[in-house]
Amino acid sequence: MGTLDLIKWLGTIICLLGIGLTSFNYYPSNIYFGLIGSSLWAFAGIAQKDYALFLVEFVAVIMYATGVFYERL
């Protein structure tokens, strides 16, 4: 398993944990897990030159980061 595969699997596991936390309304932990998982997937999208994947994950990162910012207020 290469480094990129490891990043993708780690991103997948972390995103799924974030989804699970969201389903049980564990805020703000769900936002942090989503932010980290989507960041890993955005990186994977750039590394693979898969710009559609990068775009959707980059937008998710911006949304999660906004949630973290507002949670800190």
C-alpha positions as CSV (number, residue, x, y, z in Angstrom):
1,M,0.0,0.0,0.0
2,G,1.4,3.3,-1.1
3,T,1.4,6.6,0.9
4,L,-1.5,8.0,-1.2
5,D,-3.6,4.9,-0.5
6,L,-2.9,5.2,3.2
7,I,-4.0,8.9,3.1
8,K,-7.2,8.0,1.3
9,W,-8.0,5.2,3.7
10,L,-7.3,7.4,6.7
11,G,-9.4,10.2,5.2
12,T,-12.2,7.7,4.6
13,I,-12.1,6.3,8.2
14,I,-12.0,9.8,9.7
15,C,-14.8,11.1,7.4
16,L,-17.0,8.1,8.4
17,L,-16.3,8.8,12.1
18,G,-17.4,12.4,11.5
19,I,-20.6,11.2,9.9
20,G,-21.2,8.8,12.8
21,L,-20.6,11.6,15.3
22,T,-23.0,13.8,13.3
23,S,-25.7,11.1,13.4
24,F,-25.5,11.1,17.2
25,N,-25.2,14.9,17.4
26,Y,-21.8,15.1,18.9
27,Y,-20.9,18.7,18.2
28,P,-18.2,20.0,17.7
29,S,-16.3,16.8,17.5
30,N,-18.1,15.9,14.2
31,I,-16.9,19.1,12.6
32,Y,-13.3,18.5,13.5
33,F,-13.4,14.9,12.2
34,G,-15.0,16.1,9.0
35,L,-12.5,18.8,8.5
36,I,-9.5,16.5,8.9
37,G,-11.0,13.7,6.7
38,S,-12.0,16.1,3.9
39,S,-8.6,17.8,4.1
40,L,-6.9,14.4,3.5
41,W,-9.3,13.7,0.6
42,A,-8.6,17.2,-0.9
43,F,-4.9,16.4,-0.7
44,A,-5.5,13.1,-2.4
45,G,-7.5,14.8,-5.2
46,I,-4.7,17.2,-5.9
47,A,-2.1,14.3,-5.8
48,Q,-4.2,12.3,-8.3
49,K,-5.0,15.4,-10.5
50,D,-8.6,14.6,-9.9
51,Y,-9.9,18.1,-9.8
52,A,-13.6,17.2,-9.3
53,L,-12.7,15.3,-6.2
54,F,-10.5,18.1,-5.0
55,L,-13.2,20.7,-5.6
56,V,-15.9,18.9,-3.6
57,E,-13.5,18.2,-0.7
58,F,-12.1,21.7,-0.8
59,V,-15.6,23.2,-0.5
60,A,-16.3,20.8,2.3
61,V,-13.1,21.9,4.1
62,I,-14.1,25.6,3.7
63,M,-17.6,24.8,5.2
64,Y,-16.1,22.8,8.1
65,A,-13.5,25.5,8.8
66,T,-16.3,28.0,8.9
67,G,-18.1,25.8,11.4
68,V,-15.0,25.6,13.5
69,F,-14.6,29.4,13.3
70,Y,-18.2,30.0,14.5
71,E,-17.9,27.3,17.2
72,R,-15.0,29.3,18.6
73,L,-17.0,32.6,18.9
